[in-house]
């Protein structure tokens, strides 16, 4: 096992035995982003937490590390092995983590913000995790990352369930992807009605109005085998001629293939990229990063309320105004 310090191992065990990163952070008395960043550093050689399962579920490698961590901790304390028993919280001060973790979905570019962050915070470089659209909130919910760049719209409960703040940033054009030789090849732009006879492979819920025009929308059972496909895998299925997909243009460009073609879709709505973070995250680093995304300069701060202006003129001002008025009348 890598020669990890005991404190990091204790933190890892605390997370593994807690139902969430937030509760683990509270149990050991540190900020959640700090704990999340420390765990992210542990995953340099591979994932320890199962992001798809959510919470603090471990991968096979994570379970192996948990067993070895317990042995190390018990040996250091000269105690018998703690087979599954909670490890006492370590409240000793530790160095701040060296990274600031965020997540993005495929096709989203955040370099202009991460570059500004690292110019201002060279000791804490940004670590970016790329997630599938369907998993886009997983890491920010469990505290593995401080901020997530996601695609809207999302179901309302996706935001309310974990009390997330969201700031829309920009809209993305959506395109229709089809196999080479499809009829859309002759068009410059495609309307939804033009696709009525095609089989839609991407999720119909992301394409409002599709059910109204589709001549054969298909059943949920027919679509079951498509659930969970990444955009890259979905485009690979499109390339076989099995159907079409509607995706953000940035995603299609990221997974471009020579055996597919795409055309802009004229029908709204477009997808919107937003930055989200937990409402209970009051860390200064998260506030600073969101400030950068919102366009704040390095010297700017949250706007202070403007003090009320006294609209009453002073007697001196009134006297000067009266004198000036009298002088003008005299000159006339």
N, C-alpha and C positions, 0 to 999 in steps of 0.2 A: 504494500500500500504506500502511496506517496506520503512523505514525511510531513503530515499536516500538523499544525499546532493544536493543542488540546482544546483551546477555546472555540476554534472553528468546528472541531468535531462535536463539541457539546452543543453548539448552535444547530448543527446538522441533525443531531439526534432529537433536539427539541422540536425542530420543524417536522421531522418524520413522525413524531408521536403526537403532534397537534392536528386538529382538523383543518387549520388554515394557517397561512403565513402571519396573518394579523394576530391570532391568538398566541402563536409561538413567540412573536416579537414581544407581546405584552408579558408573557410568562418569564422572559429572560431580561426584560427591562431595557430594550433598545428600540429604536425606530424601525418600522417595517421596511422602508426602502434600504436602510443600512443592512438589515438581515438578508433581504432579497439579493442585494448586490454581492454579499459574501457567498451566498449559495450559488449565484451565477458564476462566480470565480471557481467554485468547486467543479462546475460542469465543463471546464475547459476541454477535457478529454472525452466528453460524452454526456448525454443527459442522465441525470439522477432522478428527476421527477417526471412522471407521466402526464404531460400537458393535456392529452386527450381525456384522461380520466378526471382531471381537475383536482382541486384541493392540493393535498400534499402526498398523493399516491406516488409510490416509488417504482422506478424501472427495476429490472433484474440487477443492474449494476448498482442502483441505489440501495437495494436490499443487502447486497454484498457489503457495501461500504458501511451500512448501518450495523451489521454484525461486527465488523472489524472495529468500528468506532467504539462500540460498547466495551469490547475487550480492552482497547487502549485506555479508555476512561477509567475502567475498573482497575486496571493495572497501575495507573498513575495514582489512584486513591488508595491502593493496597487493599481493595475490597474484592469480594467474590464477584464473578461476572453478573452483570445486571441483565438477565435474560428477559427482556421485554419490559422491565420496570422503568418508570420515568427517571430521567437524569436530573439531578438538582440543578437549578438555574445558576448560571455563572454571571454574576453581576459586576465583575471586574471591568474597568474601562479598557477599551481596545482602540486600535487605530481605525480611522475612518476608511471605508472601502475605497478602492482606487478607480471604480468605474461607476457610470451612471447608466442603468439599464433601461432600454425602451424596446418596443416591438413595432413592426410594420406588417402590412399585408403586401403580397406580391404586386409590383408595379408602382408602388408609392416611393417617391424619392424625397429623402429628408436631409440630404447633404448640406443644403444651405443653412439649416438650423443646427445640425450637429457641428458644422465647422465653426459657426459663431460661438457655440457653447465651449468648444475645446480651446478657442482663442482666449476665452475669458476664464476657463477652468482647466488649464493644462494638466493638472494633477489628477483629474477625474475624467478620462476619456469616455465617450459614449460607446456602449456595447449594444448592437442592434440584433434582435431576434426576428426572423421572418416567419410569419404564421399564415396558415390558410385563412381565407375569409370566414369560414365557419368556426374557426378557433380564435378569431381576432381579439376577443375579450378575455380569453382564458388567463393569460399571463398577468394582465392588469388586475383582474379580479382576485387572483390568489396572491398578489403582491410580488410576483417575480420580477415585474418591471414597474417603473414609476409612471410612465406614460405609454399610450398605445395609439398608433395612427391607424384608423379603421375606415371602413366604408359605410356610409349611410345610404338609404334608410335602414334602420334595424328595428325589430319589434320593440315597442315601448318598454316592455318588461326587461329587455336586455340592459337598458340603462338604469331603470329604477331598481332592479333586483339587488344590485350591489352599490347603489347610490353613486353613480359616476357623473362627473362633469364632462361636457362635450362642447367643443368649439369647432364649428364647420370652417374649413380652410379654403377649399376650391372644389369645383365640379370637374368631372371627367366625362369625356365623350364616350358613348357606348357604341360598339360595333357588332355587326353580324359576322360570325365566322362560319365558313362552309368549305367543303372539299373543292379542290380544283375542278373546274368544269361546271360548277353550279351556275344557275341562271343569274345570280347577283353579280357575276363577273362582268356583265354588260352594263351595269348601272354604276352611277357615281355616288348615289345615296339610296338607301332602302327605307321604305315605309313598312310599318308593322303588317299592314294588309297584304303586302307583297309576299309575306312569308306564311300565309294562311295554310297552305298545303304541305308545309314542311313539318318534320318532327323536331320539337325543341328538346335538346338534351340538357341544357342548363335549367336551373330551378325556375319553374313558372312564376313562383312568388316574387322573383326579382324582376319580372317583366309585366307590369300592370297592363291590362287590356288584352293580353294574349288569349285568355279563355274566351273572349268575345269574338275573336277573329279566326281562331284555329278550327279547321274542319275536323281534325282528329287530335285533340289535345292529349290523348293517352290516359292511362289509369295510373294510380299510385303504385300498384303492383308491377306494372311494366317499367316504372322508373326506379324501382328499388335498387337494382344493381348499379345505378349511377350515383347513388348517395355516397357522399364522402370522397368523391373524386377531386383531386387537385385540379386547378385550371390547366396545368400542363397535361394531365391525363385526359381531361375533358377534350382538349384540342386534339389529342391523339385519336380519340374516338371519332371526332368530327372528320378527321382526315380519312377515315375508312368509308365515308359517305353515309354513315348511319343517321345523320341528322345535322342540325345547325345548333349554334350556341350564341348567346348574346352576352358579351363580357366587356369590361372597361378596355379602352384602346391600349392603355399602358400595360395591362396584363397580356394582351395578345402580342404586343411588341416584345415583351420580355420572353415570351415562349414562341417566337416566330418559327414557322416551318415553311418549307418550300412546297409542301403538298396541300396547303390550305390557302384560302384568300379571305379577305375581310373588307367590308364596306361600312361606312358610317350609318347609324340608325337615326333617322330624323325624328322619330316619335319620342316625346319626353316620357318619364323623367330621366335625367342623367343621374349618375351616382355621385355622391359627395364624399370627399375625404375629410375626416375630422380628427382632431387630437382629443383623447379622453384620458381622464385620470380619476382616481378614487376621491370621493368627496371628503373622506376622513383622512386624507393625506395632507397634512399641514407642514410638510418638510420644506425648508427654505430652498433646497435644490430643485424640487419639483416646481415650486413657484417661479424660480428663476428660469427654468427651462421653458415653461409655458409662457413666461414673459418674452423670451426670445422668439418663440413661435408667433406670438401676437405682435411682434415688431418693436418691442421696447429696446431702447439703446442701453448701453452698459451703465450710463449714469442716471437713467430714468428710474422712477419709482412709481408706486401706486399713487394715483392722483389724490391730492388732499382736497377736502371740500373747500370751495371758495368762500371766504368770509363774506357775510352780507355787507353790501355797500350802503353807507349812510347817504340817502338821497337828499337830505336837507342841506342846503347850501349854508356855508358859514356867513356870519354877518358881514365879514370883510368882503367876501365875494359879492354879496348882494349890494353892498355899498359901491363897489367898483362898477358893477353893472349899471346901477342907477346913475353914477357920475358919467359914465361913457354915454348913456342914453341922453342925458341932459346936454352934454357937449355936442353931440350930433345935432340936437334940435337947435342949439345956439348958432351953429355954423350955417344952418339953413336960413 
